[in-house]
Amino acid sequence: MEIVNGYPCRDCADVARAERGIDPARPEQGPAPKPAGQEPGWVAGARAAGVPERLLDLYA
């Protein structure tokens, strides 16, 4: 058993679903919704540090 993105995974198919944000136990529900208007903490921190935005897109 392996934990990927907070989902317990038993095989490679479960891992693939979890990497896309889909709960392997309930794949019919689709991807988990993302909070609107929020960005990851590292993006906000990089903007505050003055890192050019084009560099942020390399890992998005």
Number of C-alpha atoms within 10 A of each C-alpha: 7 12 12 16 13 11 18 16 20 12 11 10 10 20 21 14 20 23 15 12 19 21 23 21 13 10 13 9 10 13 15 11 8 9 7 6 5 8 10 7 9 10 15 11 11 14 13 9 9 8 12 10 11 7 10 13 9 7 5 6
